[in-house]
Amino acid sequence: MTKTDVTLLYFERNGFIPNNPYLPVLHYKRVLKNNEDKIEKFFLANKWGNTWVNGVFDFHHYHSNSHEVLGIARGSALLLLGGESGTKVIVNSGDVLVLPAGTGHKKLSGSPGFQVVGAYPNGQAYNLKKNTLKDWKESENEIKKTAFPEADPIYGECGPLVKMWRKEGG
């Protein structure tokens, strides 16, 4: 595992994407470089489960009842976080993104073979919400009630997520 800087990204509501005004997105750049085949093991060891391997949808979506971690296992992609007027983020193999509940995300483009490992705190079930008024109205209270993760998906109980989210979210 490589030492890495963590970039924090903050988002307010954007159209019908609620985002999470209380917690920032964390982008760990190249934290798992040369360990891409072990992403799922890192997540599971740190109590992030219900894993899947795939890509990122090419439409705006979010999860109102769970936080999500995305580990980039192969390739690179340009993602749009936070809704239509959000922030474009380039992710590369070995990067990890932690998205607080409500954070909109969408793949704009990706390299051939782009692959992501996703997971949720304590293996929580997650929903899929889209950029609609109906989904937005149903989501606000769910986002506030989303359980705080017990551990950072990479560094465990003393990792940056735990420290930064407790500081930011209270």
C-alpha positions as a printed Julia matrix, in Angstrom:
170×3 Matrix{Float64}:
   0.0    0.0     0.0
   1.27   3.43   -0.94
   1.1    6.5     1.29
  -1.23   8.98   -0.31
  -2.71  12.4     0.02
  -6.44  12.57    0.39
  -8.34  15.14   -1.65
 -11.61  16.37   -0.15
 -14.47  17.41   -2.42
 -17.54  19.21   -1.08
 -20.94  19.31   -2.78
 -24.21  21.06   -2.1
 -27.53  20.11   -3.65
 -27.37  20.22   -7.46
 -30.73  20.01   -9.23
 -32.33  16.82   -7.98
 -29.01  15.38   -6.79
 -29.01  15.98   -3.02
 -25.3   15.32   -2.46
 -24.18  15.41    1.15
 -23.73  18.87    2.65
 -22.33  17.35    5.86
 -19.58  15.03    4.59
 -16.96  15.43    1.83
 -16.02  12.92   -0.85
 -12.55  11.48   -0.19
 -10.26  10.75   -3.15
  -7.24   8.62   -2.27
  -4.93   8.85   -5.27
  -2.98   5.7    -6.16
  -3.33   4.41   -2.58
  -3.58   0.81   -3.83
  -1.16   1.08   -6.75
   0.33  -2.4    -7.31
  -2.37  -3.86   -5.02
  -5.33  -3.55   -7.38
  -5.98  -7.29   -7.16
  -6.43  -6.95   -3.38
  -8.97  -4.09   -3.3
 -11.83  -6.31   -2.21
  -9.69  -7.82    0.59
  -8.84  -4.33    1.91
 -12.51  -3.36    1.9
 -13.69  -6.55    3.61
 -10.93  -6.4     6.24
 -12.13  -2.9     7.16
 -15.84  -3.78    7.42
 -16.91  -2.59    3.96
 -18.83  -5.43    2.28
 -21.64  -6.3    -0.13
 -18.93  -5.94   -2.78
 -19.37  -5.95   -6.52
 -17.07  -5.67   -9.55
 -18.17  -3.71  -12.61
 -17.95  -0.11  -13.86
 -19.75   3.14  -13.04
 -23.12   3.92  -14.61
 -23.12   6.55  -17.38
 -26.08   8.37  -15.83
 -26.33  10.47  -12.66
 -27.22   8.36   -9.66
 -26.68   8.18   -5.93
 -27.43   6.05   -2.9
 -29.5    7.77   -0.22
 -29.3    5.01    2.39
 -25.61   4.11    2.3
 -22.14   5.49    1.8
 -20.13   3.83   -1.0
 -16.48   3.15   -1.71
 -15.16   2.71   -5.25
 -11.73   1.14   -5.77
 -10.33   1.48   -9.28
  -9.03  -1.99  -10.17
  -8.21  -1.43  -13.85
  -7.88   1.43  -16.27
  -8.93   5.02  -15.84
 -12.07   7.1   -16.23
 -13.43  10.6   -16.15
 -16.23  10.81  -13.59
 -18.63  13.64  -12.87
 -19.32  13.94   -9.15
 -22.02  16.07   -7.59
 -24.51  16.44  -10.48
 -24.56  18.32  -13.79
 -22.61  21.3   -12.48
 -20.42  19.16  -10.25
 -16.7   18.39  -10.52
 -14.97  16.26  -13.12
 -12.52  13.83  -11.52
 -10.01  11.57  -13.25
  -9.59   8.23  -11.5
  -6.78   5.79  -12.23
  -5.94   2.24  -11.32
  -5.16   2.12   -7.6
  -7.34   5.14   -6.7
 -10.13   4.91   -4.13
 -13.16   7.21   -3.85
 -15.4    7.31   -0.79
 -18.8    8.79   -1.59
 -21.02   9.88    1.28
 -24.7    8.98    1.0
 -26.47  11.25   -1.49
 -23.41  12.04   -3.62
 -24.21  12.02   -7.32
 -21.81  10.22   -9.63
 -21.64   9.33  -13.3
 -19.01   8.03  -15.72
 -18.33  10.41  -18.61
 -15.7    8.24  -20.3
 -13.39   5.37  -19.48
 -10.5    3.38  -20.86
 -11.13  -0.07  -22.32
 -11.37  -2.58  -19.49
 -12.14   0.08  -16.85
 -13.09  -1.86  -13.72
 -14.25  -0.84  -10.26
 -14.71  -2.71   -6.99
 -17.53  -1.21   -4.93
 -18.54  -1.8    -1.31
 -20.67  -0.42    1.52
 -20.11   0.0     5.28
 -20.87  -3.22    7.17
 -22.06  -4.81    3.93
 -25.15  -2.66    3.98
 -27.79  -3.02    1.27
 -27.99   0.07   -0.92
 -30.63   1.7    -3.07
 -30.28   3.35   -6.48
 -31.66   6.85   -6.89
 -31.66   8.92  -10.06
 -31.77  12.61  -10.9
 -35.55  12.95  -10.39
 -37.82  15.06   -8.18
 -39.49  11.94   -6.77
 -36.18  10.34   -5.75
 -34.86  13.61   -4.32
 -37.94  14.14   -2.12
 -37.62  10.61   -0.73
 -33.9   10.93   -0.06
 -33.27  13.88    2.23
 -34.2   12.17    5.52
 -32.51   8.9     4.52
 -29.22  10.68    3.93
 -29.29  12.28    7.38
 -30.02   8.89    9.0
 -27.27   6.98    7.19
 -25.06   5.17    9.69
 -21.52   6.4    10.17
 -18.91   3.86    8.94
 -16.97   2.05   11.67
 -13.75   2.22    9.69
 -11.94   3.77    6.76
 -12.13   1.25    3.86
  -8.33   1.27    3.43
  -6.75   2.27    6.75
  -9.29   0.9     9.23
 -10.51   2.45   12.46
  -7.83   5.16   12.61
  -7.94   6.13    8.93
  -8.54   9.52    7.34
 -12.24   8.88    6.7
 -12.99   8.38   10.38
 -11.02  11.47   11.41
 -12.22  13.78    8.61
 -15.87  12.77    8.62
 -16.17  13.04   12.4
 -14.58  16.5    12.21
 -16.83  17.59    9.31
 -20.07  15.82   10.19
 -20.0   16.26   13.92
